[in-house]
């Protein structure tokens, strides 16, 4: 919460949104503390998010950096 510069209210709001979207799950540790973990769906979402950010960097670069043709097939991006 502090590292993200969030108030307690905003922190609760975002946690609830992530829980409802099933991107994270809430558990209890052996000590009885609440623990949040990323679900499989959340990990897949993050993978897609990072992939999209990589593609955005290529687009913002204006195509000046050609990518490996094998990578181009997987990313549906081609150098011209």
Backbone torsions as a table, in degrees:
resi	resn	phi	psi	omega
1	UNK	NA	-45.4	-177.0
2	UNK	-72.9	-40.7	-179.7
3	UNK	-66.3	-29.4	178.9
4	UNK	-87.7	-2.4	-179.8
5	UNK	58.5	44.5	179.2
6	UNK	-108.0	143.4	172.0
7	UNK	-74.6	165.4	177.8
8	UNK	-59.7	-37.5	-180.0
9	UNK	-65.9	-46.5	178.5
10	UNK	-66.6	-38.6	177.7
11	UNK	-58.7	-47.3	179.2
12	UNK	-62.3	-41.4	179.9
13	UNK	-60.3	-49.8	-178.3
14	UNK	-66.5	-38.9	177.0
15	UNK	-61.6	-42.6	179.6
16	UNK	-64.1	-41.8	177.8
17	UNK	-61.6	-44.3	179.3
18	UNK	-66.1	-38.1	177.7
19	UNK	-65.5	-45.7	-179.3
20	UNK	-64.9	-32.5	178.6
21	UNK	-81.6	-4.7	-178.5
22	UNK	60.8	32.5	175.4
23	UNK	-88.0	-23.1	173.5
24	UNK	-133.2	161.6	176.3
25	UNK	-128.6	149.7	-179.8
26	UNK	-105.7	128.9	178.6
27	UNK	-130.8	175.3	173.2
28	UNK	-115.6	135.5	176.9
29	UNK	-76.8	172.7	177.4
30	UNK	-60.5	-28.2	179.8
31	UNK	-83.1	-3.4	177.9
32	UNK	91.7	2.9	179.2
33	UNK	-80.6	150.0	174.0
34	UNK	-72.3	135.5	178.9
35	UNK	-130.0	135.0	176.8
36	UNK	-108.6	135.3	178.9
37	UNK	-131.0	150.7	178.4
38	UNK	-77.0	131.9	178.0
39	UNK	-82.7	172.2	175.9
40	UNK	-59.2	-42.6	178.3
41	UNK	-61.0	-40.0	178.6
42	UNK	-65.8	-40.3	178.1
43	UNK	-66.0	-39.2	177.3
44	UNK	-64.7	-41.9	177.9
45	UNK	-59.3	-47.1	179.2
46	UNK	-61.4	-39.7	177.4
47	UNK	-60.6	-44.4	178.1
48	UNK	-66.1	-39.1	179.4
49	UNK	-62.1	-48.6	-179.9
50	UNK	-64.1	-37.8	177.7
51	UNK	-62.6	-44.0	179.5
52	UNK	-63.3	-38.8	179.3
53	UNK	-65.3	-38.1	176.1
54	UNK	-62.4	-42.8	179.0
55	UNK	-65.3	-39.1	178.5
56	UNK	-63.4	-38.1	177.7
57	UNK	-62.7	-39.3	178.3
58	UNK	-64.8	-41.7	-179.7
59	UNK	-66.8	-44.3	-179.0
60	UNK	-66.5	-27.2	179.0
61	UNK	-72.5	-10.8	179.0
62	UNK	76.1	17.4	179.4
63	UNK	77.7	12.6	-179.3
64	UNK	-70.7	-21.8	178.5
65	UNK	-106.3	104.9	175.7
66	UNK	-71.0	147.0	-179.0
67	UNK	-111.0	162.9	178.2
68	UNK	-54.9	131.7	-179.1
69	UNK	-55.9	-35.6	177.9
70	UNK	-66.0	-38.0	177.3
71	UNK	-68.7	-35.9	179.9
72	UNK	-60.4	-40.5	178.3
73	UNK	-60.9	-46.1	-177.6
74	UNK	-67.6	-34.0	-176.0
75	UNK	-96.8	-1.7	-177.1
76	UNK	57.5	33.9	177.6
77	UNK	-120.8	138.6	-179.0
78	UNK	-131.0	145.7	175.4
79	UNK	-85.4	144.4	177.1
80	UNK	-119.7	NA	NA
